[in-house]
Amino acid sequence: KKHDAKIGPQVARRNAGDLRSLAADKGYDAKAFRDELRQNGIRPLIKHRLFNSLDYAHNARMDSDRYHQRSMSETVFSSIKRTLGAAVRARSWWLEFREMILKATVYNLRRTVRYP
């Protein structure tokens, strides 16, 4: 399958009106992606891959509290994969996206029923 870093810009474009910042890992560290986010008024919280000392400086300036929200999302993703399965059965991108939304909805409903 294709690397999912190509999907990041598509999802950001689709939700550009709702986003104020976007946290992602180093796999989404493309200058074009960062520039596109900034043009849409979205603050990129994406760590730089470490190739030179300037990249270390960029990472040190990042707001760690906001970037930490990404790790909370990763925890939820991990929980969804463990409870509902990691694989999606759909073949097209749109149907895969819809299936992931349904899995997230089921996860939220299960949490609501468990913790009233």
C-alpha positions in Angstrom: 0.0 0.0 0.0 1.0 3.6 -0.4 2.5 5.4 2.5 -0.1 7.3 4.5 1.9 10.6 4.4 0.2 11.2 1.1 -3.2 11.1 2.8 -2.4 13.7 5.4 -2.7 16.7 3.0 -6.0 15.3 1.7 -7.5 15.0 5.2 -6.2 18.5 6.1 -7.7 20.0 3.0 -11.0 18.4 3.6 -11.2 19.7 7.2 -9.4 23.0 6.7 -12.3 25.0 7.9 -12.4 23.2 11.3 -8.7 23.0 12.0 -6.6 25.5 13.9 -3.5 23.3 14.4 -2.5 19.9 13.2 -0.1 17.6 15.2 1.7 14.8 13.3 4.8 12.8 13.5 8.0 13.2 11.5 6.6 11.1 8.6 4.6 14.2 7.6 7.6 16.5 7.6 7.3 17.8 4.0 7.9 21.5 3.5 5.1 21.6 0.9 2.7 20.2 3.5 3.7 22.7 6.1 3.4 25.6 3.6 -0.1 24.4 2.6 -1.2 24.2 6.2 0.1 27.7 6.9 -1.7 29.1 3.8 -5.0 27.6 5.1 -4.4 29.2 8.5 -3.5 26.0 10.2 -0.6 25.8 12.6 1.6 22.8 11.9 2.8 20.9 15.0 5.0 18.5 13.1 8.5 17.6 14.4 11.3 18.0 12.0 13.4 15.0 11.0 16.9 15.6 12.4 19.3 16.2 9.6 21.2 19.3 10.9 21.4 21.5 13.9 18.6 23.8 12.7 16.2 20.9 12.8 17.0 20.4 16.5 16.3 24.1 17.1 13.0 23.9 15.3 11.9 21.0 17.5 13.1 22.7 20.7 10.8 25.7 19.9 7.7 23.5 19.5 4.9 23.9 22.0 5.2 20.6 23.9 1.8 20.8 25.6 0.0 21.1 22.3 2.2 18.4 20.6 1.4 16.1 23.6 -2.2 16.0 22.4 -0.9 13.9 19.5 0.2 11.2 21.9 -3.2 11.1 23.5 -4.7 10.5 20.1 -2.2 7.7 19.4 -3.3 6.1 22.7 -6.9 6.1 21.5 -5.9 4.7 18.1 -4.0 1.9 19.8 -7.0 1.1 21.9 -9.3 1.0 18.9 -6.9 -1.3 17.1 -6.8 -3.7 20.0 -10.5 -3.8 20.7 -12.0 -3.5 17.2 -9.2 -4.7 15.0 -6.4 -3.0 13.0 -7.5 -3.9 9.5 -10.0 -2.2 7.4 -11.8 -4.2 4.8 -12.8 -1.4 2.3 -10.7 -1.0 -0.8 -11.2 2.6 -1.8 -9.9 5.6 0.3 -13.3 7.1 0.9 -14.7 3.8 2.2 -11.7 3.2 4.3 -12.1 6.6 5.9 -15.8 5.9 6.5 -15.0 2.6 8.1 -12.5 4.3 10.4 -15.1 6.8 11.4 -17.5 4.0 12.2 -14.9 2.3 14.4 -14.3 5.5 16.3 -18.0 6.0 16.8 -18.4 2.4 18.2 -15.4 3.0 20.4 -17.0 6.2 21.8 -20.3 4.5 22.3 -18.7 1.6 24.2 -16.9 4.1 26.5 -20.1 6.0 27.1 -22.0 2.8 28.0 -19.2 1.6 30.3 -18.8 5.0 32.0 -22.2 6.6 32.4 
